[in-house]
Amino acid sequence: MELDFERCYRAVSARDTRFDGQFFTAVRTTSIYCRPSCPAVTPKAKNVQFVATAAAAQQAGFRACRRCQPDATPGSPQWNINSDLTSRAMRLISDGAVERGGVDSLADSLGYSTRQLTRVLSAEIGAGPLALARAHRAHTARTLIQTTTMTMTDIAFASGFSSVRQFNDTVREVFAVNPTTLRIEATRTKTLSSNGTVTLRLPYRQPLDRTWLEWFLRGHAVPGVESFDDRTYRRSLRLPHGHGIVGLRIEDGYVDTTLSLRDMRDLAPAVARVRRLLDLDADPEAVDTALSADPALAPNVAAHPGIRVVGNVDGTELLLRTMIGQQISLGAAATHTARLVEALGERIEDPGGGTITRLFPDASAVAEHGHEVLTGPKARVGAIIGVADAIASGKIELHVARSAEDLERDLLALKGIGPWTARYVVMRLLADPDVLLDTDLVVRQGAEALGIPLTDTSRWAPWRSYVSMHLWNIALERRGLGL
């Protein structure tokens, strides 16, 4: 990945927070790497180099600055904007794919050999998959050390390390201090309760339109799986090693996140899924600047700066819920989905004493018993069951590392899935920023309200998904469904 030295150095000299997470400054004289906005004295240009990831800096022998904590910045929007091999690999690594199945499994998911994948990642971002996974584990470990009272042994295994010794060695190498010193240096401590609940702060780039996100989450909430009360969204999660319940409250600059996990090894994947759900790694200033150039869109962009494209936490759930909700109201969709959840979803205990009582049913349960629960047109019910069977049998794969073109093609090949459903799922599953839902009724109503033709839309690329959100928002406000 090419980084323009002069542009990067100007950002560092200005301590520009907009570039945090997009690249890192490695200072050769101190062997420390920082985020661009680090408050320390700006190093001389001859003493710095710029790298695309924290893993690349660590691979080159640099340690993380304990003042600006560069590994704690929001993720790079680069991994969401692009659909190349590097970006798709980064998404799976952040979801814990290397810890679960190793590099060979990661390469298989991407359709490449291990050797090819390592060569491409090393050339593009200066670190191979093992180094990237190691940096991800180190970040998770630092977060737990500084924000919980978990024992170091529990943190080691929750972060994905295979031994306490490996955990200690990595922390010392990456941060130049031992884990105990990191904890002592922490200025804020959160607690881990006896039932395995941890509270974290997930940062994001400002601005963020909280009203839009809260409306979307509240409006689509399905009883049993989700709830929205007093600005707090809670839902169940199906995770690699077990299940969990997450509570999210959007604050200024961060999302207050409470995770109750059956297995603490699922912490990193859970955090990655929450970030995708709320689009926390977006670059809102780049999006808003581009869309504000359209005079028709500019007023709404100004009124709703930092609008996000809501993602998902589970591909199977996203696709089946989308099909259930076709051509009916949000309320009716929630009712039908809640009935399916109550009948086929695995029962779980809510440690917070709340109303999250079920996991969304897995594909095999819907394929086998969906006909007993689902109601509506026979063709639609049959299509939902058929798609569930295709997921359960592995005929179609729903994960964040699919390419948009391949996923859309595979979805359209399934009976009962049309272009709108395929594009909507691609947008939300892959966090694709450039999907214009131009056949969506509400989107078209928003466009008509502004007098915008949905024919030549290339001027909005690569941010057409955000245009879809703005047009949805405009239509809903004009219909009095009040955001």
C-alpha positions as CSV (number, residue, x, y, z in Angstrom):
1,M,0.0,0.0,0.0
2,E,1.6,3.3,-1.1
3,L,1.6,6.1,1.4
4,D,2.5,9.6,0.2
5,F,5.2,10.8,2.5
6,E,4.6,14.6,2.2
7,R,0.8,14.2,2.7
8,C,1.4,11.9,5.8
9,Y,4.0,14.2,7.3
10,R,1.7,17.3,6.9
11,A,-1.1,15.3,8.8
12,V,1.4,14.5,11.5
13,S,2.6,18.1,11.8
14,A,-1.0,19.3,12.1
15,R,-1.8,16.4,14.6
16,D,-4.8,15.8,12.4
17,T,-7.1,13.2,14.1
18,R,-8.9,12.5,10.8
19,F,-5.9,10.3,9.8
20,D,-5.8,8.2,13.0
21,G,-6.0,4.6,12.0
22,Q,-5.4,5.3,8.3
23,F,-1.6,5.1,8.8
24,F,1.0,5.1,11.6
25,T,4.1,7.1,12.2
26,A,7.2,5.0,13.0
27,V,10.1,7.0,14.6
28,R,13.5,5.4,13.9
29,T,15.3,7.4,16.7
30,T,13.0,6.1,19.4
31,S,11.8,2.8,17.9
32,I,8.2,3.9,18.7
33,Y,5.2,4.2,16.5
34,C,2.4,6.6,17.0
35,R,-1.0,7.7,15.6
36,P,-0.8,10.9,13.4
37,S,-2.4,13.0,16.1
38,C,0.1,12.0,18.9
39,P,0.6,15.1,21.1
40,A,4.3,14.5,21.4
41,V,6.8,16.8,19.7
42,T,6.7,16.2,15.9
43,P,9.7,14.2,14.9
44,K,12.0,15.4,12.2
45,A,11.0,14.2,8.7
46,K,14.4,12.4,8.2
47,N,13.7,10.2,11.3
48,V,10.2,8.9,10.4
49,Q,8.6,6.4,8.1
50,F,4.9,5.7,7.5
51,V,3.2,2.3,7.6
52,A,-0.3,1.2,6.9
53,T,-0.9,-0.9,10.0
54,A,0.2,-1.4,13.5
55,A,1.2,-4.9,12.6
56,A,3.7,-3.6,10.0
57,A,5.2,-1.2,12.6
58,Q,5.6,-4.1,15.1
59,Q,7.0,-6.4,12.4
60,A,9.7,-3.7,11.8
61,G,10.7,-3.6,15.4
62,F,8.7,-0.5,16.6
63,R,6.9,-0.4,19.9
64,A,3.5,1.2,20.5
65,C,3.5,4.7,22.0
66,R,2.0,4.5,25.5
67,R,0.9,8.1,25.3
68,C,-1.3,8.1,22.2
69,Q,-2.0,4.3,22.2
70,P,-2.0,4.0,18.4
71,D,-3.5,0.5,18.4
72,A,-6.6,1.9,20.1
73,T,-7.7,4.1,17.1
74,P,-10.7,3.3,15.0
75,G,-10.0,0.9,12.2
76,S,-8.9,2.1,8.8
77,P,-11.7,2.8,6.4
78,Q,-9.4,1.4,3.7
79,W,-10.4,-2.1,4.7
80,N,-14.1,-1.4,4.1
81,I,-13.8,0.8,1.0
82,N,-11.8,-1.8,-1.0
83,S,-12.9,-5.3,-2.0
84,D,-9.4,-6.5,-2.9
85,L,-7.7,-9.5,-1.2
86,T,-5.9,-7.4,1.4
87,S,-9.1,-5.8,2.6
88,R,-11.1,-9.0,2.7
89,A,-8.3,-10.7,4.6
90,M,-8.2,-7.9,7.2
91,R,-11.9,-8.3,7.8
92,L,-11.6,-12.0,8.6
93,I,-8.5,-11.5,10.7
94,S,-10.3,-8.9,12.8
95,D,-13.1,-11.5,13.3
96,G,-10.6,-13.9,14.8
97,A,-10.2,-16.3,11.8
98,V,-6.5,-17.0,12.4
99,E,-7.1,-17.8,16.1
100,R,-9.9,-20.2,15.2
101,G,-8.5,-22.0,12.2
102,G,-5.0,-20.8,11.5
103,V,-3.6,-19.2,8.4
104,D,-4.4,-22.2,6.1
105,S,-8.1,-21.8,7.0
106,L,-8.0,-18.1,6.4
107,A,-6.4,-18.7,3.0
108,D,-9.0,-21.3,2.1
109,S,-11.9,-18.9,2.9
110,L,-10.4,-16.4,0.6
111,G,-9.7,-18.8,-2.2
112,Y,-5.9,-18.5,-2.2
113,S,-3.0,-20.6,-1.1
114,T,-1.3,-19.7,2.2
115,R,1.9,-18.7,0.3
116,Q,0.0,-16.4,-2.1
117,L,-1.9,-14.8,0.8
118,T,1.2,-14.2,2.8
119,R,3.1,-12.7,-0.2
120,V,0.2,-10.3,-1.1
121,L,-0.3,-9.1,2.5
122,S,3.4,-8.6,3.1
123,A,3.8,-6.7,-0.1
124,E,0.7,-4.5,0.4
125,I,0.9,-3.7,4.1
126,G,4.2,-4.9,5.3
127,A,3.0,-7.8,7.5
128,G,1.8,-11.3,6.9
129,P,-1.4,-12.9,8.4
130,L,0.4,-14.2,11.5
131,A,1.8,-10.7,12.3
132,L,-1.6,-9.1,11.7
133,A,-3.3,-11.6,14.0
134,R,-0.6,-11.0,16.6
135,A,-1.2,-7.3,16.5
136,H,-4.9,-7.8,16.8
137,R,-4.3,-10.0,19.9
138,A,-2.0,-7.4,21.4
139,H,-4.7,-4.7,21.0
140,T,-7.3,-6.9,22.6
141,A,-4.9,-7.7,25.5
142,R,-4.1,-4.1,26.1
143,T,-7.8,-3.1,26.2
144,L,-8.6,-5.8,28.7
145,I,-5.5,-5.1,30.8
146,Q,-6.4,-1.4,31.1
147,T,-10.2,-1.5,31.3
148,T,-11.0,-4.6,33.3
149,T,-9.9,-6.4,36.5
150,M,-9.6,-9.8,34.8
151,T,-6.6,-11.9,35.8
152,M,-3.7,-11.9,33.4
153,T,-4.2,-15.6,32.7
154,D,-7.8,-15.0,31.7
155,I,-6.8,-12.0,29.6
156,A,-4.2,-14.1,27.8
157,F,-6.7,-16.7,26.7
158,A,-9.5,-14.2,26.0
159,S,-7.1,-12.4,23.7
160,G,-6.4,-15.5,21.7
161,F,-2.9,-16.3,23.0
162,S,-2.1,-20.0,23.3
163,S,-0.1,-19.6,26.5
164,V,0.5,-17.0,29.3
165,R,4.2,-17.0,28.3
166,Q,3.3,-16.0,24.7
167,F,1.0,-13.3,26.1
168,N,3.7,-11.9,28.4
169,D,6.4,-11.9,25.7
170,T,4.1,-10.2,23.1
171,V,3.0,-7.5,25.5
172,R,6.6,-6.7,26.5
173,E,7.7,-6.7,22.8
174,V,4.8,-4.5,21.6
175,F,4.5,-2.1,24.5
176,A,8.0,-2.3,26.0
177,V,6.6,-3.0,29.5
178,N,5.1,-6.0,31.2
179,P,1.3,-6.5,31.6
180,T,1.3,-5.4,35.2
181,T,2.9,-2.1,34.4
182,L,0.3,-1.5,31.6
183,R,-2.4,-2.0,34.2
184,I,-0.8,0.3,36.7
185,E,-0.5,3.1,34.1
186,A,-4.2,2.9,33.2
187,T,-6.1,6.0,34.3
188,R,-9.5,4.4,34.1
189,T,-10.6,1.0,35.3
190,K,-13.7,-0.9,34.4
191,T,-14.7,-4.1,36.2
192,L,-15.4,-7.6,35.1
193,S,-18.4,-9.1,37.0
194,S,-18.6,-12.6,38.1
195,N,-20.9,-13.6,35.2
196,G,-18.3,-12.7,32.5
197,T,-19.5,-9.2,31.6
198,V,-16.9,-6.7,30.4
199,T,-17.5,-3.0,29.6
200,L,-15.5,-1.3,26.9
201,R,-15.4,2.0,25.0
202,L,-15.3,1.6,21.3
203,P,-14.0,4.8,19.6
204,Y,-15.2,6.1,16.3
205,R,-14.4,9.0,14.0
206,Q,-16.7,12.0,14.4
207,P,-19.2,13.2,13.4
208,L,-21.8,10.4,13.9
209,D,-25.5,10.8,13.3
210,R,-26.7,9.1,16.5
211,T,-30.4,9.8,15.7
212,W,-30.3,7.8,12.5
213,L,-28.5,4.8,14.1
214,E,-30.9,4.8,17.0
215,W,-34.0,5.0,14.8
216,F,-32.7,2.1,12.6
217,L,-31.9,-0.1,15.6
218,R,-35.1,0.7,17.4
219,G,-37.3,0.3,14.3
220,H,-36.0,-3.1,13.3
221,A,-35.7,-4.6,16.8
222,V,-37.2,-8.1,17.1
223,P,-38.4,-9.1,20.6
224,G,-36.5,-11.9,22.2
225,V,-33.4,-11.2,20.1
226,E,-33.2,-7.4,20.5
227,S,-34.4,-4.6,22.6
228,F,-34.1,-0.8,22.6
229,D,-34.8,1.1,25.8
230,D,-33.5,4.5,27.1
231,R,-31.0,4.9,24.2
232,T,-29.5,1.5,24.9
233,Y,-29.7,-1.2,22.3
234,R,-29.2,-4.8,23.4
235,R,-29.1,-8.0,21.4
236,S,-28.0,-11.6,21.5
237,L,-24.9,-12.8,19.5
238,R,-24.1,-16.1,18.0
239,L,-20.3,-16.3,18.2
240,P,-17.6,-18.9,17.2
241,H,-17.2,-20.4,20.7
242,G,-20.6,-19.8,22.2
243,H,-23.2,-17.0,22.6
244,G,-23.2,-13.5,24.1
245,I,-25.4,-10.5,24.8
246,V,-24.2,-7.0,23.9
247,G,-25.5,-3.7,25.2
248,L,-24.7,-0.5,23.2
249,R,-25.1,3.1,24.1
250,I,-23.7,5.8,21.7
251,E,-21.9,8.6,23.4
252,D,-19.8,11.5,22.2
253,G,-16.7,9.9,20.5
254,Y,-17.3,6.4,21.6
255,V,-19.9,3.6,22.1
256,D,-20.3,2.4,25.6
257,T,-20.3,-1.4,25.1
258,T,-21.2,-4.1,27.6
259,L,-20.5,-7.7,26.5
260,S,-21.7,-10.7,28.4
261,L,-19.9,-13.7,26.9
262,R,-20.3,-17.4,27.4
263,D,-16.6,-17.9,26.3
264,M,-14.2,-14.9,26.7
265,R,-12.3,-16.1,23.6
266,D,-15.2,-14.6,21.7
267,L,-14.4,-11.1,22.8
268,A,-12.4,-9.9,19.8
269,P,-14.9,-11.3,17.2
270,A,-17.8,-9.7,19.2
271,V,-16.1,-6.3,19.2
272,A,-15.4,-6.6,15.4
273,R,-19.1,-7.4,14.7
274,V,-20.3,-4.5,16.8
275,R,-18.0,-2.2,14.9
276,R,-19.4,-3.5,11.6
277,L,-23.0,-3.2,12.9
278,L,-22.6,0.5,13.7
279,D,-20.2,1.3,10.9
280,L,-17.7,2.6,13.4
281,D,-14.7,2.5,11.0
282,A,-16.3,4.8,8.5
283,D,-14.6,8.0,7.4
284,P,-17.5,10.4,7.8
285,E,-15.6,13.5,6.8
286,A,-14.6,12.0,3.5
287,V,-18.2,10.9,2.8
288,D,-19.8,14.2,3.8
289,T,-17.4,16.2,1.8
290,A,-18.0,14.2,-1.3
291,L,-21.8,14.2,-0.9
292,S,-22.0,17.9,0.0
293,A,-20.8,18.7,-3.5
294,D,-24.3,17.7,-4.7
295,P,-26.5,20.8,-4.2
296,A,-29.6,18.7,-3.8
297,L,-28.1,16.5,-1.1
298,A,-26.0,19.1,0.7
299,P,-28.8,20.4,3.1
300,N,-29.5,16.9,4.3
301,V,-25.8,16.1,4.7
302,A,-25.5,19.3,6.8
303,A,-28.5,18.3,8.9
304,H,-27.3,14.7,9.4
305,P,-23.5,14.8,9.4
306,G,-21.8,11.4,9.9
307,I,-24.8,9.3,8.8
308,R,-23.8,5.6,9.0
309,V,-24.8,2.5,7.0
310,V,-26.0,-0.1,9.5
311,G,-24.2,-3.4,9.1
312,N,-24.9,-6.8,10.7
313,V,-23.7,-9.3,13.3
314,D,-24.6,-12.5,11.4
315,G,-25.0,-13.2,7.7
316,T,-27.6,-15.9,8.1
317,E,-29.8,-13.7,10.3
318,L,-29.4,-10.8,7.9
319,L,-30.5,-12.7,4.8
320,L,-33.4,-14.6,6.4
321,R,-34.8,-11.5,8.1
322,T,-34.5,-9.5,4.9
323,M,-36.5,-12.1,3.1
324,I,-39.1,-12.3,5.8
325,G,-39.5,-8.5,5.7
326,Q,-40.0,-8.1,2.0
327,Q,-43.1,-6.1,1.0
328,I,-44.4,-5.8,4.5
329,S,-44.1,-3.1,7.2
330,L,-41.4,-3.0,9.8
331,G,-43.9,-3.9,12.5
332,A,-45.3,-6.9,10.6
333,A,-41.7,-8.0,9.8
334,A,-40.8,-7.9,13.5
335,T,-44.0,-9.9,14.4
336,H,-43.2,-12.6,11.9
337,T,-39.6,-12.8,12.9
338,A,-40.3,-12.8,16.6
339,R,-42.7,-15.8,16.0
340,L,-39.8,-17.7,14.3
341,V,-37.4,-16.8,17.0
342,E,-39.7,-17.9,19.8
343,A,-40.4,-21.3,18.1
344,L,-36.9,-22.2,16.8
345,G,-34.4,-19.9,18.5
346,E,-32.1,-21.4,21.2
347,R,-33.1,-20.2,24.6
348,I,-30.4,-18.3,26.5
349,E,-30.2,-16.5,29.9
350,D,-29.9,-12.8,30.1
351,P,-27.5,-12.0,32.9
352,G,-28.8,-8.5,33.1
353,G,-32.2,-9.8,33.9
354,G,-33.6,-8.3,30.7
355,T,-35.7,-9.4,27.8
356,I,-33.0,-11.0,25.6
357,T,-34.1,-14.6,25.8
358,R,-33.2,-16.2,22.4
359,L,-30.6,-16.5,19.7
360,F,-31.8,-16.1,16.1
361,P,-32.4,-19.6,14.8
362,D,-29.6,-21.2,12.8
363,A,-30.1,-22.1,9.2
364,S,-30.6,-25.8,9.7
365,A,-33.5,-25.2,12.2
366,V,-35.3,-22.9,9.8
367,A,-34.7,-25.4,6.9
368,E,-36.2,-28.3,8.9
369,H,-39.0,-26.6,10.8
370,G,-39.6,-23.3,9.1
371,H,-42.7,-24.6,7.4
372,E,-44.3,-25.1,10.8
373,V,-43.9,-21.5,11.9
374,L,-43.6,-19.2,8.9
375,T,-46.9,-17.8,7.4
376,G,-47.7,-15.8,4.3
377,P,-47.6,-16.5,0.6
378,K,-46.6,-20.1,-0.1
379,A,-43.9,-19.1,-2.6
380,R,-42.2,-16.7,-0.1
381,V,-42.3,-19.3,2.7
382,G,-40.8,-21.9,0.3
383,A,-38.1,-19.5,-0.8
384,I,-37.1,-18.7,2.8
385,I,-36.8,-22.4,3.7
386,G,-34.9,-23.1,0.5
387,V,-32.4,-20.4,1.2
388,A,-32.0,-21.6,4.8
389,D,-31.3,-25.1,3.4
390,A,-28.7,-23.6,1.0
391,I,-26.9,-21.9,3.9
392,A,-27.0,-25.0,6.1
393,S,-25.7,-27.3,3.3
394,G,-22.9,-24.8,2.4
395,K,-24.2,-24.1,-1.0
396,I,-23.8,-20.4,-0.2
397,E,-21.3,-18.8,2.2
398,L,-22.2,-15.6,4.0
399,H,-19.1,-14.0,5.5
400,V,-17.4,-10.6,5.5
401,A,-14.6,-11.6,3.1
402,R,-16.7,-12.4,0.1
403,S,-16.3,-10.1,-2.9
404,A,-19.4,-8.1,-3.7
405,E,-19.6,-9.4,-7.2
406,D,-19.4,-13.1,-6.2
407,L,-21.8,-12.7,-3.3
408,E,-24.4,-10.9,-5.4
409,R,-24.1,-13.6,-8.1
410,D,-24.6,-16.4,-5.6
411,L,-27.6,-14.7,-4.0
412,L,-29.3,-14.1,-7.3
413,A,-28.9,-17.8,-8.1
414,L,-31.2,-18.7,-5.2
415,K,-34.9,-19.0,-5.8
416,G,-36.8,-16.1,-4.3
417,I,-34.0,-13.6,-4.1
418,G,-34.2,-10.6,-6.5
419,P,-31.8,-7.8,-7.2
420,W,-33.0,-5.6,-4.3
421,T,-32.5,-8.3,-1.7
422,A,-29.1,-9.2,-3.1
423,R,-27.8,-5.7,-3.2
424,Y,-29.2,-4.9,0.3
425,V,-27.5,-7.9,1.8
426,V,-24.2,-7.1,0.0
427,M,-24.4,-3.6,1.4
428,R,-24.9,-4.6,5.0
429,L,-23.0,-7.9,5.1
430,L,-19.8,-6.6,3.4
431,A,-20.1,-3.0,4.7
432,D,-20.0,-2.0,1.0
433,P,-20.0,1.8,0.8
434,D,-21.1,2.0,-2.8
435,V,-24.5,0.3,-3.2
436,L,-27.3,2.6,-4.4
437,L,-30.7,0.9,-3.6
438,D,-32.3,2.7,-6.6
439,T,-35.2,0.3,-6.9
440,D,-36.2,0.7,-3.2
441,L,-39.5,2.4,-2.9
442,V,-38.5,4.6,0.1
443,V,-35.2,5.6,-1.6
444,R,-37.1,6.6,-4.7
445,Q,-39.5,8.6,-2.7
446,G,-36.6,10.5,-1.1
447,A,-35.0,11.1,-4.5
448,E,-38.3,12.4,-5.9
449,A,-38.7,14.8,-2.9
450,L,-35.4,16.3,-3.8
451,G,-35.9,16.2,-7.6
452,I,-32.9,13.9,-8.0
453,P,-33.0,11.4,-11.0
454,L,-31.6,8.0,-10.1
455,T,-30.1,7.4,-13.5
456,D,-26.6,8.9,-13.7
457,T,-25.3,8.3,-10.2
458,S,-21.6,7.8,-10.8
459,R,-21.0,11.3,-9.3
460,W,-21.7,9.8,-5.8
461,A,-19.2,6.9,-6.1
462,P,-17.8,5.4,-4.0
463,W,-20.3,6.5,-1.3
464,R,-23.6,5.5,-2.9
465,S,-24.6,3.4,0.2
466,Y,-24.6,6.6,2.2
467,V,-26.7,8.3,-0.4
468,S,-29.2,5.5,0.1
469,M,-29.3,6.3,3.8
470,H,-29.8,10.0,3.2
471,L,-32.6,9.4,0.7
472,W,-34.3,6.9,3.2
473,N,-33.9,9.5,5.9
474,I,-35.5,12.3,3.8
475,A,-38.5,10.1,2.8
476,L,-39.1,8.9,6.4
477,E,-38.9,12.4,7.8
478,R,-41.4,13.7,5.2
479,R,-43.8,10.8,6.1
480,G,-43.6,11.8,9.7
481,L,-41.9,8.6,10.9
482,G,-39.6,10.9,12.7
483,L,-36.0,10.4,13.3
